[in-house]
């Protein structure tokens, strides 16, 4: 199932809402998830191209008569007090947990092919409070352990946080934010997430796509078709440049499957470079790990992934600042190390961790000038299916 994800439309012009919905429908979206902060004038099936809509209501809207009944083909998810009150009385704790589960259940939607959580302010947990983040994930699993995607809004920037059981996604804001009018597309079969945007400006830059992988390890021993399948994926997505960020064996340098790409790779200090390599393979120096691609500056810092794991977005900002202040005009920080995928759009930079390629076959593509970012995974070869 293809889900179009958008939110925080606020009082943006209705023509922008319609353009976003039209783009999502053109890309194959079967339903739209609106993550909240929608105005009454946008409750119009025509603005959303007649697609079904799951629309998140805020606390104030649940008492607003304009939001009593959803438009035809829509449904509302409603808020509730989901804060556990840490009372000393066992009975009070039990009652509060029941209330919390009901509040979470109000946001859970069974779409038939997939079960999702559609909320609004939960993004604040990822922004500022890691304890609440963990508490919510536990509460979500206790309430319904089949939720695969969590969609929230409110903070007006895009992020993807992968946990063991689900993907937590904020599509960004349709109202202008850090990077134009933002939204996302999710393929629930492939577990593929596309972060994209409508730009108010026009660029003459020729489109260029970069493929990013990390932590390939001994994938060549475990799957002798991996590199060929990766090359097929990259060709299908018009990739011209490949970044391999750490966790990479020297014996894989110069892989013939990647002959059609310019490959930039980062090696761990303990790994010795291969001096006999094709001209299209380029080592990223440890003393200046910066690449300029399509007028954007990429900082490659493999081990930074370990420092960011489990951090709030506020703490990530501090950590990223400490790294980027050594350089000028960094736009995208690429890191690795951890298995789970991570994307975080900050005011000055974007953080990309593609996740583990060795165990989970994950990769990312970044397409300029739109700066469209796709999280996906390498398909299995035909004789492995």
N, C-alpha and C positions, 0 to 999 in steps of 0.2 A: 504494500500500500504506500502511495506517495502522499505525504502530508505537507501542506503549505503552512509555514509558521510565521506569524507576524504579531505585532503588539505595540502598545503605547502610541496609538494613532492620535490621541488627544484631539486637538482642534485643527489638525493638518487639513489642507484643502482636500475635498472629496476626490478630486481628479488624481491625486497622488495615491490615495487608497485604491482607487480603481486600477491604476497602472500596476501597482504591486500585485493585486489579485489577478490581473490579466497575464502578467509574467508567470505567476505561479501556475495558472491554468495551462498556459502554453507549454510549460515544462512537465505537465502531466499530473499536477496536484488533483487529488480526488476529494479532498476536504481541507478546509482551512481551520487552523487553531489560532484564535486571537487571545493573546496572553494578558489582556486587560488594559485599563485606561482608554476605553473607547467612549466617544461622545454619542449622545442620542441621535444626532443627525447622520451618523454612520451606520445605524441599524437599518440597512437597506440592502435587500438581496441583490439588487442590480449592481451595487458597488463591488460586490464580491462574485460577479460573473455567474450568479445562480448556483454557486457551489455550496454544499452544506457547510455550516460554520459552528464550531464549538467555541463559545465566547465566554471569557472569564469576567465575572462581575467583581467589583471592589466592595469594600464594606459599606460605603455610602450608597452604592447603586442597588444593593439588595433591598433598600427601603424606598427607592425611587420608583414612582408609578410608571415612568417611561420605560423601565426595565422589568416590568411585571411579567410580560409575556414575550418570548423571543419571536423574531420574524419566522415566516414559514421556512422549514428546513434547517433552522438553527436550534441550538440548545445552549442553556446557560449553566456554567458551574458556579456555585455560590460559596461565599466565604464562611468562616466560622472561627471561633476562638480555638486556636490549635496550640496554645502555650500551656505546658504542663506546670501546674502550680505545685511547687515542692513543699507540701504541707507535712507536718510531723504526724498527722493522723492518717493511719493506713486507709481508712474509709475514704477520706478526702482525696488521697492520691489516686485511689482506684476510680473514683468518680471523675476526676480530672482527666485521667487517661482515656476513659470512655468518651468523654466530650472531645478529646483530641482526635481519637480515631474517627469519630463521626465527622469532624471538621475535615479531616483528610479524605474520608470517603466521599464527601460532597464534591471533591475536585477530581475524583477518579472516573474515567470514562472508558467503557468497553466499546471499541470501534469494530468489534467482530474479529478482525485479523490481528489486532494488537490492543493492549490495555495501556492507557496513558494517564498521567496526572497533569491537569491543566490548572495552574494557579497564577498568582501575580507577585506578591511581596516576598515569596520565599527566596528570591535572589539576594535579599538582604543578608540571609544566612551565609551565602558564599562570599559576600562582600566583606562582612565584618566579624562573623562569629562562627568559628569552626566547630565549636561544641554543639551549637544549634544545628549546624549542617549535619553532623553525625547523628544527632538525636532525631532529626527529621527522616533521614534515610532508614534508621531503625524503625521509627514509627510507621513509615510507609510500608516497609516489609512486613511488619506485624499486622497492619491493616489489610493489605492485599499483596501477596508476594509475587504477583505476576505482572507488576508494572514495569515496562521496559524503557519508557521515555518519560522524563519529567520536563515539562515546559513551563517556564516562568518569565516574568518581564520586570517592569518597574525601574530597573537601574539604568536603562537606556544604553546598554552596550552588549555586544555579543560575547557569549562564552559557551564552551563545551567542557563539561567535567564528566569523565567516564568513571563510574564506580564498578564494583564487581557485578552488580545486577542490572544496572541501567545507565542510560545516557541522560545527563541533566543539561538542558539547552535553554539559553536565552537568545532569541532571534535578533535582539537589538530593538531599536525604536524606529517606527516609520516616520514619526516626527523627527526633524533634523537633530542629529546627535553628534558624536565624535566624527563619524564617517558617513555622512549623507543619510538617505532613507534606507533603513536596513530591514532584512527579513531572511528567512531560511527555508530550505526544502529538505525533507527527511524521507528516505527510502527505508521503510521498516523491514523489508526483506533482506536488503544488502547491508543494513545498519550503516547506511551512507548519509552523511550530513553535509549540506552545502550552505555556506554562509555567503550571502550576496547583498547587493545594494543598488539603488538607483542614484546615479550621480547627477547633480544639477549642472555639472560642467561637461564640456566635450573635449576629449583628448585626441590628438593626432598620432599618439603612440601606437605602433603596431602591436596587436595582441601577442603576448608571450606567456607561456605556462611553465612553471617550475615544479618538478616532482621532488618530494622530500621523504626519505625513509631513515630509520634509526634502529639500532640494536638488531642487526641481521645475524650476528654471531655465526654459528655453524649451520645456518639455514641450507647451505649448499649440500651438506651431508644428509640433512633431514628430508630435503625435497629437491631433487635434481631438476625440477621444472620451474622452481620459484623465479629465477632470474628471467627466464623466457616469458613467463606469464606477466611478470612485472613490466617487461619491455612492451608487451602487447597492450597492457593497461595504459602505459604512458603514451604509446603511439595513438591510441584511441582518443586520448585527451589532449593531443597536440603538444605534448611536453617537448621542450628543446633542451632544458638544463635540468640536471639531477643533482641534488644535494644528499650525500650520505653522511649522517651526523653520528659518528662514533659507534662503538660496539661492533666494529667492522673488522673482519679478518684480512690481513695483508695478502693472503692467497687469493682473495676475490678481487684484488686490484687488477683492472684491465679486462674484466669480464667481457667476452665478445658479444654477449646479448645486448650490451649497452653501447655498441659501437656508433649508433646514430645520435647519441646525446653527448653534450659536454658535461662531464661528471666532476663534481667538486666533492672531495671527501675529507673527513676529519678522523684522525687516528688517535687512540689513547696513547699516553706517553710510553706505555710498555710495548707498543706495537711498532715494529720497524717498517719503514716505507719500502716499497718495491721500486728500485731504480730503473728497472727494465719494463716500462709501461707504455701503453699507446699515448699518442699526443692528445687525445681527447680526455685524459684523466689528469686532474690537478689536485695536488695536496693543499689543504687549507692550513696555512702556517699558524702555529700555536701563539706566536707573539703578535699576530695581527689577523685574527679570525673573522675578517669582515669581507663580504662580497657585495659588489654593486651590480644589481640586476634590474634592468628596466627602470633606472633612476630611483631605485629603492635600495637602502642599505640593510643587508642581512648580517646579524651577529650570530656566529655559530658557537654555542657553548654547551657541549654535550652534558656535562655533569651538573649543570644548573637544574636539570629536571629533578634531581634528588632534593635540592634545596627548596623547590617549589611544591613538592608533594605534600598534600594535606594543609597547605597554607590558605589563609583567607586572601581575597583579592587585594585588600589593603596591605597585607604583608608581602604579597607578590610585587606590588608597586615599589616598596622599599628595596626588595631584593634586586629587582630589575634595574632600579636607579643606580644601585651600587655597581652593577656590571656595565651599564651603558655610559656612565659618566666618564669612563676612560676613553670613549670614542666620540665622534661627532655624528649627529643626525642619524641615529639608528632607528629604522622603521619597524623591523621585524627581528625578534630574537628566536632562534631555533635551538631547541634543547632536546635531550633524550634521557636515557638512563632508566626511567620507570616504564612499566608495562602499559599503564593506562594513558589514553589520549587526553590531551589538554589543549584548549584554545582560550585565550583571554585577550580581549580587546581593551587596552588601556588608552589613556588620553594621548600619549605620545608614541607608544609602540604596541605591537601585537606580539603575543607569545604563542609559539606553535611547538607542541610536542606531538609528533605523529603517533606515538605509541610503539609498541613492540612489534617488529617485523618477524622475528624468529618464531615466536609462539602464536602470534595473532595476525600476522601477515598485513599489518596496517601500513598505510601510507597517506600522504597529504599532497594535494596539488594547490598551487596558488596561481591564479590567472590575472595578469595585468592587461590593461590599465584599470579594470573594474575592481581589482583586488578581491576576486571571488575565491573563497577558500573551501576546499572539499576534503572531508575526512572519509576514507574508504578503506577497503582491504583487497588484497590480491586474490583473484579467483583461483580455485584449484584447477590443475591441468585436467584434460579430458580423460586420462587414464586413472585419475584419482577420484573421480566422482562416482 
